[in-house]
Structure formats: C-alpha cells, structure tokens
Amino acid sequence: MKRFTSSFAVLAVMLALTFPAMAPASAAPERHPEIRQALGALHRAKDHLEHAAHDFGGHRVEAIRATDEAIRQLQACLDYDK
C-alpha cells in the first residue's frame, strides 16, 4: 500500500509540473479591459439614472438614451474584434 501511495504521489507531481504549460485560453490577458470597464460603468450609471428619485433637470431621458447608444457602440467594438 505504501508503494502505491508513493507511486501516486510521484504521478501527481509529474502531472502538476506538466500541465501548467498547457494553460487554458482564459489564462491569456483580457483583451480591451478598459472597454469592458467602461461598459460596466455605463451599465451602473444607466441603472442609477433609471432608479433615481428625480429627472436631473430634465436630462435623465436623454442621458439614458445616450448611455444605451454608448453601450451599443462599445459592444460593437468588442464584437468586431473577436
């Protein structure tokens, strides 16, 4: 039994040393992190505008429209670069 455990331990170490070189594609640096951060900020801003207690001096509707367009354009940029 001890020999089996030792063999298993050696095999586990060999596998651990072999497979990190074969990292999944998700280990690659994220493409366009600034655009993804901007999308997150725009979604949060839109949510805030939609749930605000006032209309920001009549600018809320147009701000939501502009935010939607900015989100659409940034998403198009990411989709184009796939």
C-alpha positions as CSV (number, residue, x, y, z in Angstrom):
1,M,0.0,0.0,0.0
2,K,2.8,2.4,0.8
3,R,4.4,1.7,-2.6
4,F,1.1,2.6,-4.3
5,T,0.8,5.8,-2.3
6,S,4.4,6.8,-3.3
7,S,3.7,6.0,-6.9
8,F,0.6,8.0,-6.9
9,A,2.4,11.0,-5.3
10,V,5.1,10.8,-8.0
11,L,2.5,10.7,-10.7
12,A,0.6,13.7,-9.2
13,V,3.8,15.8,-9.1
14,M,4.7,14.9,-12.7
15,L,1.2,15.9,-13.8
16,A,1.3,19.1,-11.9
17,L,4.6,20.0,-13.5
18,T,3.5,19.0,-17.0
19,F,0.1,20.6,-17.4
20,P,0.7,24.3,-16.3
21,A,2.5,24.7,-19.6
22,M,-0.8,23.8,-21.3
23,A,-2.9,26.6,-19.6
24,P,-6.4,27.2,-20.9
25,A,-7.1,30.1,-23.3
26,S,-8.7,32.0,-20.4
27,A,-5.2,32.5,-18.9
28,A,-4.4,34.9,-21.7
29,P,-4.6,38.6,-20.9
30,E,-8.0,40.0,-21.2
31,R,-8.5,41.9,-24.5
32,H,-9.6,45.6,-24.1
33,P,-10.0,45.7,-20.3
34,E,-10.7,49.4,-20.5
35,I,-13.7,48.9,-22.8
36,R,-15.0,46.2,-20.5
37,Q,-14.6,48.5,-17.5
38,A,-16.4,51.3,-19.4
39,L,-19.3,49.0,-20.2
40,G,-19.6,48.1,-16.5
41,A,-19.6,51.8,-15.5
42,L,-22.1,52.6,-18.2
43,H,-24.5,49.8,-17.0
44,R,-24.2,51.1,-13.4
45,A,-24.8,54.7,-14.5
46,K,-27.8,53.7,-16.5
47,D,-29.2,51.7,-13.6
48,H,-28.7,54.7,-11.3
49,L,-30.4,57.0,-13.8
50,E,-33.4,54.6,-14.2
51,H,-33.9,54.4,-10.4
52,A,-33.1,58.0,-9.4
53,A,-35.7,59.9,-7.4
54,H,-35.5,62.9,-9.8
55,D,-35.0,63.6,-13.5
56,F,-31.8,65.6,-13.3
57,G,-33.3,68.8,-14.5
58,G,-35.0,67.1,-17.5
59,H,-31.8,65.4,-18.7
60,R,-32.5,61.8,-17.5
61,V,-34.3,60.5,-20.5
62,E,-31.7,61.8,-23.0
63,A,-28.9,60.6,-20.7
64,I,-30.3,57.1,-20.7
65,R,-30.7,57.2,-24.5
66,A,-27.0,58.3,-24.8
67,T,-25.9,55.7,-22.4
68,D,-27.7,53.0,-24.3
69,E,-26.0,54.2,-27.5
70,A,-22.6,54.2,-25.9
71,I,-23.2,50.7,-24.6
72,R,-24.2,49.5,-28.1
73,Q,-21.2,51.1,-29.7
74,L,-18.7,49.7,-27.2
75,Q,-20.3,46.2,-27.5
76,A,-20.0,46.5,-31.3
77,C,-16.3,47.3,-30.9
78,L,-15.8,44.1,-28.8
79,D,-17.8,42.0,-31.2
80,Y,-15.8,43.3,-34.2
81,D,-12.5,42.4,-32.5
82,K,-13.4,38.7,-31.9
